[in-house]
């Protein structure tokens, strides 16, 4: 198991290296002029030349890549061309917001998937109608689910759940940036509960489609497992259906479910760009959207690398967990 984990971690480093190269190259072949973004379109030639030196754009390309890569490792991510602030300072606020939302969405995805998996397998017309509803939800665009959830839970329900922002009280002084955790750590259940209420709608909008897809995979896997020869053998030995389901069928169905969850989590992180715009959630999605609007490549490259890293790490962790659950994976 340790050797398998080390191989996957080694592959992770290789993928991240090539991801860094790809993002850097895309910035060099693009049409946007970072100098004009930094000092404005009306700058004089002397100001442009000085800015190129300040930004290191006069260095040879390999030197620029070295500075770019070492800055990522050391945390010196450079200056935002549009805000003139260190990108690391902006990320210290935006990254916890996105991670908190993504974590809540993944938890809701698992809950929705497990709860709906039993309904998905129901026979007859009721089951067919439920499967049609689930399929429609899984196929709906993320922004549509977000807008409908705002209409239902905020507009029509009389403000039952907040539809914008992360908290009614603002950030906690000297906090971690994770609002729910800050409320718990500082002994303020009111603050934590308010943060949870603000989390529900965006996390629900991000998780519904993924949860329905997970429910389908879990239902198919458990149905197949419960009809297998070893399940019939367990019944003949006197084991109850619930015991067979918990101890055997669920574990066999968990492997494809975990694989799908990793893929859906990656899609979910990318969809947060839209979710954060709808719910005014000041995370990486909002930060990236603003940077794209002004052509701030330094921020765009950094955020893309962060999101790509999250996606690759999720898949690596999933592979390791799958190998722990199913020995056949690591033995192969």
N, C-alpha and C positions, 0 to 999 in steps of 0.2 A: 504493500500500500504506500509506503514512504517513497519507494522508487517511482511509482506512478505519479504521485503528487509532485515530485521534483521534476519529472519530465514535463508535466503540464505547466509548472511554473516557468521552466526554461522556455517552453513554447510561448508563454505569455510575454516574456521579455522580448523575444524576437518579433512578435506581432506588434508590440508597442513601439519598437524601434522603427519598423517599416511604416507604421502609422505616422510617426513623427516626420519621417522623410516625405511621405505623401503630402501631409499638410503644408510643410515648408515649400515643397516644389509648387503646389497649387498657388501659393501666395506669390511666387516669383513669376509665374506665367500669366497671372491675371492682369487685367487692364487697369485696375485701380492704382492710383498714385498715393502711397502712404504719406508722402511729404505734404501734398496738398491737403490731405485730411488733417494733418497735424498743425499746419500753420495757416491754412486758408488759401483760397484760390487767387487772392489778390497780392500774394507775397512777391517781393522783388527777387530777381535772380540771386542776389547775395544772400538773402534770407533762406532761399531754397537750398543753396549750397551749404550753408551753415547747418540747416536742419538735417541734411543727408549725412553730414559728419556726426552730428549728435545722435542720430538714430542708427549709425553704423552701416548705412547703406552703401558707403564708398568702399567698404572692405570686400575682399574676394568672397565669392559665394561660399566656399568651404568654411571660411572664417565666420561668416554670418550664421551658417548652420551650426557650427560649434558653439557660438554664443547662444543660439536659440535652444539647443539641446541641453547645454549645461545650466542655462537659466531655468529650464523646466525641472531639472534634478534638484537644484539648490533653492528653488522657490522664488528666484528673481525673474518674474515673468514679464518685466518691462513696464512701460507706461502706455496707458490707453491713449491712442492718437486723438480721440475726440474729447474725453473728459480730463486728460492730462494728469490723471490719478494713477498710482501704481495698481496694476491689474490684480495683484495679490490682495490688496485691501478690498477691492470690489468683490473678489471671489470669496473673501472671508464672510461676507454677508449673503451673497447669492447662492453659494454652494450648499450651506446648511439648509437653506430654504428648499432647494430642489431635492436634496437627499431626504429631508423630512417628508416631503410630499411623495417621493418615490417609495420610501419605506412603507408609508401608510397605504399607498395604492397596492403594493405587493401583498401586504397582509390582507387587505380586502379581497384581492384576487383569489388568494387561497381559500378564504372563508366562503366567497361566492361559489368557487369551483366545487368545494366539498359539499356544500348545502344543495346546490342544484344538480349534482351528479345523480342523486337518487331520483329526483323528479324527471331527469332526462331519459331514464330507462323505463318509465312507466309505459305499459302497453295500452292499446286501444286508442280511441279518438282523443281522449284527454291528453295522453302522452304525445300524440301527433300534434295537437294544438300547442302544447308546451314547447315542443321542439321547434315549431314554426316561430314562436315568439322568441325563443333563445337564438335561433339563427338570425332573425331580424336584428336583434340587439348586437350580435357579434359582427354583423355586416355594416352597422351604422357608423358613419364618420365620427371621430372623436369630438369635433367641434359641435356636431349636432346633439350628441348626448350631453355635452356640457351646457349648451343653451337650453335644452329641454329641462335639465335638472334645475337650472336657475329659475325657469318659469314655474316649475312644480313646487319646489321646496322654498323658494323665496317670494316670488310674486303671488302665486295662487294660495300658498299656505300662510300668507301674512308674515313673512320674515321668520319662518321656523328655523332656517339655517342661514348664516351669513353668506352673501354671494360675492364678496370681494375682500381682498386683504388677508393678512395672516393673523391679526389680533386686533381687538378693540382698544388695547392698551399700549401698543407699540412694542419695540424690542425691550427685553429686560436689561437693565444696566449691567455691564460686565458679564453678560450671559454667553452661552455657547453658540447662540444663533439657532438652536433647535428649541422652538418656543414651548412645546409640550414638556420637554426635558427641563428647561429652565424653570418652569412653574413648579415641577416636582422637586427639583433640587433646592429651590429657595422656599419651600414650604408654602406655596401659594396655589391651592387647588382651584381657586376661582380663575386665576390666570391660565393654568393648565387646561381647565375645562373650556375656557373661551378659545384657546388655541385648537383644541380638538374639534370644536364646533366649526371653526373656520376651515379645518382640514377635510371635513367630511365630504362636502360637495365636489371639490376638485379631485380628491382621491377616488371618489365613487365614479366620477366621469371617466377617469383614466383606467379604472379597473373593470368596468362592466363587460366590455368586449373580451378582455383577456380572461376574466372569470368564467364567462360562458364557454369560451373555447376550451378552457381547462376542464370544465364540467363534462364536456362531450368526451374528451380523451379519457378521463377517469371513469366515466360511465361505461364506455366501450371496453376499457381494460378490465373493470371489475365484472362485467357481464361475461366476457370471455373466460376470465379466471374461475368464476363460479360454475361454469359449464365444463371445465377441464376434467380429465380423468382423476387427477389427484384430489380435486374437490369432492368428486363422487366417492372416492376411497375414504376421505375424511368423514363424510356423512355415514358411510357404512360402518365406521368405527365408533359412531355415536356422538361425534362432535356437533355442536349446535351451529345453525346458520350464521348467527352473529359472531361466533368464535372464528369460524372459517373466514368470514369477511374481514374481521379485524386483523387476525394473525397472518393470514396467507394472501387473500385476494387483494387487499389494499396495498400490501407491500409489492406484489407483482405489478399492480397498476401504477405504482408511484414512479417507476423509471420513465415511461413515456410522459407522465405528467410533469416530472421535474424538468425533462428536456424542453417540453413546450413552455413551461414557466420561465425558463431562462431566455428563450426567444421572445416571449411576450414581454418580459421585463425590459429587454433591449428596445423593443418597439415602444413600450410605455415611456421610457426615458426620452426617446425622440419626440413622442407626442406631447410631452410636457411643455414644449415650446408653444403649442397652441393652447393647452390648458392654462398656462400661466397668463397668457394674454386675456383669455376670457374672464378669469377670476382675479385679475390684477395682482398676481402672485409674484413678488419681486425675487425671482430666482434666476437660474442660468438661462432659462428660456426667454425671459424678458430682457435680460442683459444681452443675449445673443441677437435678439430681434432689433434692439436699439443699435447695436454695432453694425448690423447688416445695412440698416437704413442710412448710416453715415459713411459706410465703407471703411470701418475701423478693422483692418485685417488682423492686427495684433490680438485684439480681443476675440475675433472670429476664430483664429487659429487655436488660441488657448482653450476656448470653450469647446470647440470640436474635439480637441485632444482629450479634454476632461470627459466629455460624453462618450467618446470612443473607448477611453480607458475603463469607464464604468461598465460598458457593454462587454468588453473582453474579460474583465475580472469576473463579472457575473457568470459568463459561460465557463470560465476556468473553475470557479467554485462549484458550479453545477456538475461539471465532469468529475470532480473529486468526490462530491457527495454521492453521485451515481455509482462510482466505483466502490464506495463504502457500502452502499445498499445492495448492489449487484456484483458479486465477485467475478462474474464472467467478463465484465468490462475490463477490469485491470489485468485479468489473466490473458486476455486477447492482445 
